[in-house]
């Protein structure tokens, strides 16, 4: 299941984070990072998925 989340995190970072933590703080941080730049959103999403 984590592999699917990581693939989704690469395509749409907030979706991968949402599937991992729901509408928590990490989700909103990822939305902001993705709006600032796609790459920071991907890095954060993969980090959230890998550490939980």
Secondary structure, DSSP 8 states (H G I E B T S, - for coil): -HHHHHHHHHH-HHHHHHHHH-SSHHHHHHHHHHHH-HHHHHHHHHHHHHH-
